[in-house]
Each structure stands twice: as structure tokens, then as C-alpha cells.
Amino acid sequence: MEYDNGYGYSPHSKWIALLLCLFFGVLGLHRFYVGKVWTGLLQLFTGGGFVIWAVVDFILILFGAFTDSEGRKLS
């Protein structure tokens, strides 16, 4: 089992978030999926933070460091 950050694990899937980021990262759909609405809107209006932000999110999701809106690691 992965490291528990003390908040438990998110009900959101790491793999779904990874696929959303891969195909729709510049639209911020992976952030909407995990409940980060405001940063999802920022990504939507800036093209994923000019693509850089979306790439960083993809790497964070891939290595298990991305969290949901309540600070829980994705399951």
C-alpha cells in the first residue's frame, strides 16, 4: 500500500485523473475531476498554464504526488 498522508485516500482514481490530464490537460479537466474548481478554471482560460502547468500536473499524477481538493492522495 502507498504512503498514507494522514488524511486518507481520495475516492478519485489516479488513472482516470492521469488520462484526463493526458488528453484534456490544457482544459484542466483533471482538476475539475478532483474538485479543484478554481485552478481548473485557471487552466481552462490559460491553456493549461500555457501547457507547462498541465505537464507538471501530469508528472505529479504519474508519480503519486497529486492530491484532491481536500489534500488526499489519489487512489
C-alpha positions in Angstrom: 0.0 0.0 0.0 1.1 3.5 -0.7 2.2 6.1 1.9 -0.8 7.4 3.8 -0.5 11.2 4.3 -2.7 11.2 7.4 -5.8 12.4 5.5 -6.6 9.1 4.0 -7.0 8.4 0.3 -9.2 10.2 -2.2 -12.2 8.4 -3.8 -10.9 9.7 -7.1 -8.9 7.4 -9.3 -5.3 8.2 -10.1 -5.6 6.6 -13.5 -8.7 8.5 -14.5 -7.0 11.8 -13.5 -3.9 10.7 -15.5 -6.0 10.0 -18.6 -7.9 13.3 -18.3 -4.7 15.2 -17.9 -3.1 13.4 -20.8 -5.9 14.1 -23.2 -7.5 17.2 -21.8 -4.8 18.7 -19.6 -4.8 22.1 -21.3 -8.6 22.3 -20.4 -7.9 21.5 -16.8 -10.5 18.6 -16.7 -8.3 16.6 -14.3 -8.5 19.4 -11.8 -12.3 19.6 -12.1 -12.4 15.8 -11.6 -10.6 16.0 -8.2 -12.6 19.0 -7.0 -10.1 21.8 -7.6 -12.6 24.0 -9.5 -10.8 27.4 -9.3 -7.5 26.1 -10.5 -9.4 24.1 -13.1 -10.9 27.4 -14.4 -7.4 29.0 -14.4 -6.1 26.1 -16.5 -9.1 26.3 -18.8 -8.6 30.0 -19.5 -4.8 29.9 -19.8 -4.5 26.7 -21.9 -3.2 24.6 -19.1 -0.9 27.4 -17.8 0.5 27.7 -21.4 0.9 23.8 -21.3 3.6 23.9 -18.7 1.2 23.6 -15.7 -0.6 20.7 -17.4 2.7 18.9 -17.9 3.7 19.4 -14.3 0.3 18.1 -13.2 0.8 15.0 -15.4 4.1 14.3 -13.8 2.7 14.8 -10.3 -0.2 12.5 -11.0 2.1 9.9 -12.6 4.4 9.7 -9.5 1.5 9.9 -7.0 2.1 13.4 -5.6 -1.1 14.9 -6.9 -3.9 15.5 -4.3 -7.6 16.2 -4.4 -9.2 19.3 -3.1 -9.1 18.0 0.5 -5.4 17.2 0.4 -5.9 13.4 0.0 -3.7 11.4 -2.3 -5.5 9.8 -5.3 -6.2 6.1 -5.0 
